[in-house]
Amino acid sequence: MAELGYVGLGVMGSSVTRRLLDAGHTVHVWNRTREKAEPLLDAGAQWADSPREVAERAEIVFTMVTNTAAVRAVFEGDDGILAGLTPGKIYIDMSTASPANSRALAEQVEAVGAQMLDSPVSGTSITVDQGKASLMVGGDADAFERAKPILEAIGPKVFHMGGNGTAVALKIAINLSLAVQMLAFSEGVLLAEKSGIDRERVVEAMLASVIASPMVAYRGPLVLGHPDEVWFDCHMMQKDMNLALEMGRELEVPLPTTAVTNEFLTAANGMGIGDKDFAVIFDVLASMSGVETEVLA
């Protein structure tokens, strides 16, 4: 059993931390608001007073925070993770942030004799809780092999993608498809609904059809009503879409469907529903189609 650290205890970070605790590891945790850590502390996690203290106590320290700026905020400074790293330790960032930033941080980590991996999770907190999530990993192959048994406690499918930044680049590529699929699904639902078919029947049939990808299976039912718990809101999804568009410009890859879908997220934010799961782009399109939904009633 390992001494681990975890910084960033949002919905996904908390689910990952609980998996590590359930596997028998000691997990030292820190979050900007201690309140979010309380259920994990009750489950056996150990509180630390700063990201640096987490890194000092742990053999492997994880982060999962909102964006690139948030990663730097917990990584840099006297109380940051870098200040607590020593030779032989591994820092694993699970955030969906800039691949270029991940590579830059990896150089700083290497300079103190430690190693860094980027390892975003593919799936929702539900798939993590069920032990069905998959993880992509970028970084040194030896560090990957050392960390792999720990990562397999989070999800059974762990893939080494290459050097630093490759895993988070793939995560961004995957996430853009989530929103694009949701918009296409919404178009189909509304087209069928306005032709005279009940929306529930449309969704039922579509979820049994060839288009029923895992994403559609999870989020398709949300066009019938949104849950109280938001899995991945429009602001977070738009952050990932903007990262994808930035990568597209740098790599000269046109991303036309990403750009169009991103505008629907902008519309959702402008309509005051950006705090809903990004599946709410259905409601934006429905409004444009003259169809009333519960969210915009």
C-alpha positions as CSV (number, residue, x, y, z in Angstrom):
1,M,0.0,0.0,0.0
2,A,1.3,3.4,-0.9
3,E,1.3,6.9,0.7
4,L,-0.6,9.0,-1.8
5,G,-1.6,12.6,-2.1
6,Y,-4.6,14.2,-3.8
7,V,-5.2,17.9,-4.5
8,G,-8.6,19.0,-5.9
9,L,-11.7,17.3,-4.5
10,G,-14.4,18.2,-6.9
11,V,-17.0,15.6,-8.0
12,M,-14.4,13.6,-10.1
13,G,-11.5,14.2,-7.7
14,S,-13.5,12.9,-4.8
15,S,-14.6,9.8,-6.7
16,V,-11.0,9.0,-7.6
17,T,-9.8,9.6,-4.0
18,R,-12.5,7.3,-2.7
19,R,-11.3,4.6,-5.1
20,L,-7.8,4.9,-3.8
21,L,-8.9,4.7,-0.2
22,D,-11.1,1.7,-1.0
23,A,-8.0,0.0,-2.4
24,G,-6.3,0.4,0.9
25,H,-3.9,3.3,0.2
26,T,-3.3,6.1,2.6
27,V,-4.4,9.3,0.9
28,H,-3.4,12.8,2.1
29,V,-5.7,15.5,0.7
30,W,-6.1,19.2,0.3
31,N,-8.8,21.3,-1.3
32,R,-9.4,25.1,-1.4
33,T,-12.5,24.5,0.7
34,R,-12.1,21.9,3.5
35,E,-15.9,21.3,3.6
36,K,-15.6,19.2,0.3
37,A,-13.0,17.0,1.9
38,E,-15.1,16.1,5.0
39,P,-16.8,13.0,3.6
40,L,-13.3,11.7,2.5
41,L,-11.8,12.5,5.9
42,D,-14.6,10.5,7.5
43,A,-13.7,7.7,5.1
44,G,-10.0,7.7,6.3
45,A,-8.3,10.4,4.2
46,Q,-5.7,12.5,6.0
47,W,-5.9,16.3,5.8
48,A,-2.9,18.4,4.9
49,D,-2.7,22.2,5.2
50,S,-1.3,22.9,1.8
51,P,-0.5,21.3,-1.6
52,R,3.2,21.4,-0.6
53,E,2.4,19.4,2.6
54,V,0.5,16.8,0.5
55,A,3.5,16.4,-1.8
56,E,5.9,16.2,1.2
57,R,3.9,13.3,2.7
58,A,3.2,11.3,-0.5
59,E,5.2,9.0,-2.8
60,I,2.8,9.9,-5.6
61,V,0.7,13.1,-5.6
62,F,-2.3,13.7,-7.8
63,T,-4.0,16.9,-8.9
64,M,-7.4,17.3,-10.5
65,V,-8.4,21.0,-10.8
66,T,-10.5,23.2,-13.1
67,N,-8.1,24.5,-15.7
68,T,-4.6,25.5,-16.6
69,A,-4.5,28.5,-14.3
70,A,-5.8,26.3,-11.4
71,V,-3.1,23.7,-12.0
72,R,-0.4,26.4,-11.8
73,A,-2.0,27.8,-8.7
74,V,-1.6,24.6,-6.7
75,F,1.8,23.7,-8.4
76,E,3.8,26.9,-7.9
77,G,4.9,29.0,-5.0
78,D,6.2,28.3,-1.5
79,D,3.1,26.3,-0.6
80,G,2.8,24.6,-4.0
81,I,3.4,21.0,-5.0
82,L,6.7,21.6,-6.7
83,A,8.1,22.9,-3.4
84,G,7.2,19.6,-1.7
85,L,8.6,17.2,-4.4
86,T,11.9,15.4,-3.9
87,P,13.9,12.9,-6.0
88,G,12.0,9.7,-6.7
89,K,8.5,11.1,-6.3
90,I,5.9,11.1,-9.0
91,Y,3.5,14.0,-9.7
92,I,0.4,13.0,-11.7
93,D,-1.9,15.7,-13.0
94,M,-5.4,14.4,-13.9
95,S,-6.8,17.8,-14.9
96,T,-7.9,18.6,-18.5
97,A,-5.6,21.6,-19.2
98,S,-3.1,22.8,-21.7
99,P,-0.8,20.1,-23.1
100,A,1.9,22.8,-23.5
101,N,1.6,23.7,-19.9
102,S,1.8,20.0,-18.9
103,R,5.1,19.7,-20.7
104,A,6.4,22.9,-19.1
105,L,5.6,21.6,-15.6
106,A,7.2,18.3,-16.4
107,E,10.5,20.1,-17.0
108,Q,10.3,21.8,-13.6
109,V,9.5,18.5,-11.9
110,E,12.4,16.8,-13.6
111,A,14.7,19.6,-12.5
112,V,14.2,18.6,-8.8
113,G,14.7,14.9,-9.5
114,A,11.0,13.9,-9.6
115,Q,8.9,12.7,-12.5
116,M,5.5,13.9,-13.9
117,L,2.7,12.2,-15.7
118,D,-0.5,13.6,-17.2
119,S,-3.3,11.2,-16.7
120,P,-6.8,12.4,-17.4
121,V,-9.8,10.1,-16.8
122,S,-12.2,9.2,-19.6
123,G,-15.6,8.8,-18.1
124,T,-17.8,10.4,-15.5
125,S,-17.8,10.2,-11.7
126,I,-20.3,7.4,-12.1
127,T,-18.0,5.3,-14.2
128,V,-15.2,6.0,-11.7
129,D,-17.4,4.9,-8.8
130,Q,-18.3,1.7,-10.8
131,G,-14.7,0.9,-11.5
132,K,-15.3,1.3,-15.3
133,A,-13.2,4.4,-16.1
134,S,-10.3,4.3,-18.4
135,L,-7.1,6.4,-18.0
136,M,-4.7,7.8,-20.5
137,V,-1.2,8.5,-19.4
138,G,1.6,10.7,-20.8
139,G,5.2,10.8,-19.6
140,D,8.3,8.8,-19.0
141,A,7.7,5.0,-19.5
142,D,9.5,4.0,-16.3
143,A,7.4,6.4,-14.3
144,F,4.3,5.0,-16.0
145,E,5.2,1.5,-15.0
146,R,5.8,2.5,-11.4
147,A,2.4,4.3,-11.2
148,K,0.4,1.8,-13.2
149,P,-0.7,-0.4,-10.2
150,I,-1.9,2.7,-8.4
151,L,-3.8,4.0,-11.5
152,E,-5.4,0.6,-12.0
153,A,-7.1,1.0,-8.6
154,I,-8.9,4.0,-10.2
155,G,-9.8,2.3,-13.5
156,P,-9.0,-1.1,-15.0
157,K,-8.0,0.3,-18.4
158,V,-4.7,2.3,-18.3
159,F,-3.1,3.3,-21.6
160,H,0.4,4.9,-22.0
161,M,0.1,7.3,-24.9
162,G,3.7,8.7,-25.1
163,G,5.5,11.7,-23.7
164,N,4.3,14.4,-21.4
165,G,1.2,16.2,-22.7
166,T,0.0,13.4,-25.0
167,A,-2.6,12.0,-22.7
168,V,-4.2,15.4,-22.0
169,A,-4.1,16.1,-25.8
170,L,-6.1,12.9,-26.4
171,K,-8.5,13.8,-23.6
172,I,-9.2,17.1,-25.3
173,A,-9.8,15.3,-28.6
174,I,-12.2,13.0,-26.9
175,N,-14.1,15.7,-25.0
176,L,-14.8,17.8,-28.1
177,S,-16.6,14.7,-29.6
178,L,-18.8,14.5,-26.5
179,A,-20.4,18.0,-27.1
180,V,-20.5,17.5,-30.9
181,Q,-22.3,14.2,-30.4
182,M,-24.8,15.8,-28.0
183,L,-25.6,18.5,-30.5
184,A,-26.2,16.0,-33.3
185,F,-28.3,13.9,-31.0
186,S,-30.4,17.0,-30.1
187,E,-30.9,17.8,-33.8
188,G,-32.3,14.3,-34.4
189,V,-34.6,14.3,-31.4
190,L,-36.0,17.7,-32.3
191,L,-36.5,16.7,-36.0
192,A,-38.4,13.6,-34.9
193,E,-40.4,15.4,-32.2
194,K,-41.6,18.2,-34.5
195,S,-42.6,15.6,-37.0
196,G,-45.2,14.4,-34.4
197,I,-43.4,11.7,-32.3
198,D,-43.4,12.0,-28.5
199,R,-40.0,13.0,-27.2
200,E,-39.8,10.1,-24.7
201,R,-40.5,7.6,-27.5
202,V,-37.9,9.2,-29.7
203,V,-35.2,9.0,-27.0
204,E,-36.2,5.4,-26.2
205,A,-35.9,4.3,-29.8
206,M,-32.6,6.3,-30.4
207,L,-31.0,4.7,-27.3
208,A,-31.8,1.3,-28.9
209,S,-30.4,2.3,-32.3
210,V,-27.0,2.2,-33.9
211,I,-26.2,5.8,-32.7
212,A,-26.4,4.8,-29.0
213,S,-22.7,5.5,-28.1
214,P,-21.8,5.4,-24.4
215,M,-22.1,9.2,-24.4
216,V,-25.6,9.1,-25.8
217,A,-26.5,6.4,-23.4
218,Y,-25.4,8.6,-20.4
219,R,-26.7,12.0,-21.6
220,G,-29.5,11.2,-24.1
221,P,-32.0,10.9,-21.3
222,L,-31.1,14.4,-20.0
223,V,-33.2,15.9,-22.9
224,L,-36.2,14.6,-20.9
225,G,-35.1,16.3,-17.6
226,H,-31.9,17.4,-15.9
227,P,-30.7,15.8,-12.7
228,D,-30.0,17.8,-9.5
229,E,-26.3,16.8,-9.7
230,V,-24.4,18.3,-12.6
231,W,-21.8,16.0,-14.1
232,F,-20.1,18.4,-16.4
233,D,-21.4,21.9,-16.9
234,C,-21.3,24.2,-20.0
235,H,-18.5,26.3,-18.6
236,M,-16.3,23.3,-18.1
237,M,-17.1,21.8,-21.5
238,Q,-16.5,25.2,-23.2
239,K,-13.0,25.3,-21.5
240,D,-12.2,22.0,-23.2
241,M,-13.7,23.1,-26.5
242,N,-11.6,26.2,-26.5
243,L,-8.5,24.1,-25.7
244,A,-9.3,22.0,-28.7
245,L,-9.8,25.0,-31.0
246,E,-6.5,26.4,-29.8
247,M,-4.8,23.1,-30.6
248,G,-6.5,23.0,-33.9
249,R,-5.0,26.4,-34.8
250,E,-1.5,25.4,-33.6
251,L,-1.6,22.1,-35.5
252,E,-3.5,23.3,-38.5
253,V,-6.4,20.9,-38.1
254,P,-9.8,22.4,-39.0
255,L,-12.4,21.7,-36.4
256,P,-15.7,23.0,-38.0
257,T,-18.2,20.9,-35.9
258,T,-16.3,21.9,-32.7
259,A,-16.5,25.6,-33.6
260,V,-20.3,25.4,-34.2
261,T,-21.0,23.4,-31.1
262,N,-18.9,25.8,-29.1
263,E,-21.3,28.6,-30.1
264,F,-24.2,26.6,-28.6
265,L,-22.3,26.5,-25.3
266,T,-21.8,30.3,-25.5
267,A,-25.5,30.6,-26.1
268,A,-26.3,28.4,-23.1
269,N,-24.1,30.6,-20.9
270,G,-25.7,33.8,-22.3
271,M,-29.2,32.4,-21.6
272,G,-28.2,31.8,-18.0
273,I,-28.2,28.0,-18.1
274,G,-24.5,27.5,-18.3
275,D,-24.4,25.9,-14.8
276,K,-26.4,22.9,-16.2
277,D,-24.8,19.8,-17.7
278,F,-23.7,20.5,-21.2
279,A,-26.5,18.4,-22.5
280,V,-28.5,21.6,-22.1
281,I,-27.4,22.5,-25.6
282,F,-30.6,20.5,-26.5
283,D,-32.6,23.2,-24.7
284,V,-30.8,25.9,-26.7
285,L,-31.6,24.2,-30.0
286,A,-35.1,23.5,-28.8
287,S,-35.7,27.2,-28.1
288,M,-34.4,28.1,-31.6
289,S,-36.9,25.5,-32.9
290,G,-39.9,26.9,-31.1
291,V,-40.1,23.9,-28.8
292,E,-40.6,24.4,-25.0
293,T,-38.5,22.5,-22.5
294,E,-38.6,22.4,-18.7
295,V,-35.3,24.2,-18.4
296,L,-36.5,27.2,-20.4
297,A,-40.2,27.1,-19.6
